[in-house]
Amino acid sequence: MDDQQVWDIGMIRLEGLLSDLSAGTRFALTQQLTRYRKAKEALAAVVENIAAASLCRECGGQCCLNGKYRVNVFDALAHVTIQIPVTADFFQKPLCPYGAAAGCTMEPGMRPADCILFLCDGIDQKLSLQDRLILAEQEQDVRECIQEASSLMGESLGTPLLLWAEKNSNTSKLKVQRQI
């Protein structure tokens, strides 16, 4: 099974998880997803304010290489719940499958937590003390959202979607084999 097939299985499983939720749980999940998106937007704004785009152009986006495991289950849920599909091209290795020549294909609030939380040395050197405090607060909020939503859903939502889907796919195959 290739990465695209595993991705598709993961997205189908997410749809199933969402359809099985009670109205109250779905509302609580939506609140966590909104909080999550806003925290990631705040993180991105701090980095944008220090003109990080010029640093990224100079380095060529080395942090974006080999990014197929960057999208976690909660990131994917964020996309599914607001019906914004994630376009993934798993054949453009070693480039991130969620990017294009112009950079990330996702808006900052919808980017994977791993990507939004990462600070290279060049960006880190440009941060003021105030920037660091904002980043620390928003990072804590991002991590709390993942943890609280994981408790709510009974799933480890911080797991990369491809690993989560692959594990689930293997478990489903075992169940089918045992039934035969």
N, C-alpha and C positions, 0 to 999 in steps of 0.2 A: 504494500500500500504506500503511495507517495504522499508527500506533505499536503497536497491539495485535497486528496481524498480524506485524510485525517481531519483537515480543517473543516471540510463539509460535514463530516460526522459530528464534530464539535458544535457547529452551528445548529445542526438539527437537534442535538441533545439540549442545547440552550433553549431553543424554541419549546421543547417538551417541558423543560424545567419551569419556564415562564407560564405555560398553559396550565400547569398543575397547581399554581399558587392560588391561595385564597385572596380575596380582594384586599384584606387587611395587610397581608404579607406583601402583596404586590405594591401597595401604597408605601409601606415602610421601605421596601427595596428602592422604589422610585426616589424617595427622599434621600437615601444614601447615595444613589447615583448622581443626583443633582449636586449634592454636597461635594462629591468626588470630583465632578467636572469643574466646579467652581474653584476648588483647591488647586487643581492642575492648571487652570487658567491663571490663577494668581502666581503660581510658580513660574509659568512661562512669561508672564508680564515682567517679573523681576529680571529675568535673563534677557528679555528683549530690551529693557531699559538700559542695559549696559552695552548695547550694540554688539551682542554676541554673533549676529548674523555675519559680520565681517570676519570674525575669528573662524567661524564654521566654513566660510568660503575658502579661507587660506589653508585650512587643514584638509579640506575635501570631505569632511564628514566621516572621519575614521571611526567615530563612535557608532555609526549607522551600519557598519559591516556585520554580517552574520546575525541579523536580527530576527530570525524566524520565531524565536521563543519569547520575544518581547511582549506580545499581546497576551495578557493573562485572562482568565475566565471573566473576571469582573469588567475588564476593559471591553471584552467582546459583548458582555451583557449590556453595557452602556450603549453600544452601537445598535444592538438588536432592539432594545426597548424604545429607542427613538427612531428606529427604522432608517438608520444611516449605514449602508453596507460597508464593510471593510474590503477593499480591493487588495488582494495579495497575489504577487507574482513570485512563486517559489523557484522559478527558473533563472532569476537574475542574480544568482550567487556570484560573489559574496555580498552583493548589495542587499540591504534590508528589503524583504519582499513587500513592505508596506510603503515604500518610497518610490520616487521617480527621479529623473535627472534634476528637477528643480527642488528636490528635497522631500520632506514627509508629505504624504497625501492627506494626512489627517489634520484637522484643526487642533490647536494646542490643548483644549479641554477634552479632546477625544483621543489624544495620543496615549500610548501605553505608559503606565506608571513608571516602568524602568527607564524609559526614554526621558520623561519629564523630570525625573529625580536625578538623573545623571549630570554631573558637572565635571567637565574636563579641567585640567590645570589652568589653561588659558582663561576660561570663564571664572574659575575660582579666584584667580589673582585680581580680577577686576571688581570683585564684590566688596561692598562696604560692610561695616558691622550691622547697619540697619538692614541691608539686603539679606545678610546671613540670618538675622533674627526672623525675618519674614519667611525665608525659605525653610527654616527649621520648624516654624509653626505650621506652615502649609504641608510640609512633608509628614508631620505627625498626623495632621488631619487626613491626608491621603491614606496613610497606613491604618488609621482607626476606621475609616470607611470600609476598607477591604476586610478588616477583622470583624466589624459589626455585621456587615452583609454576609460574611461567611457563617457567622453564628446563626443569623436569620435563615439562611438557606440550607444549613447543614452540609455545606460543601466548602472545600478549600478554594475560595475564589481567587486567591493570589497565585495559584498554579498556572504556568503557561498553558494556554488553550490547547496547543498541539499535544503536550504531554498528558493533559487531562482527558482529551478526546481519545488518544491512543490507548491509555490505560482502560478507559471505559469500553473501547472497541474490543480490546483483548478480553475483558471480563465478559462481555456479551457473547463473544465467540466460545468461551469456556462453557457458559450456561447452555448454549445451543448444543455443543458437543456432548455435554452431560445428559441432555434430554434425549439424544439419539440412541 
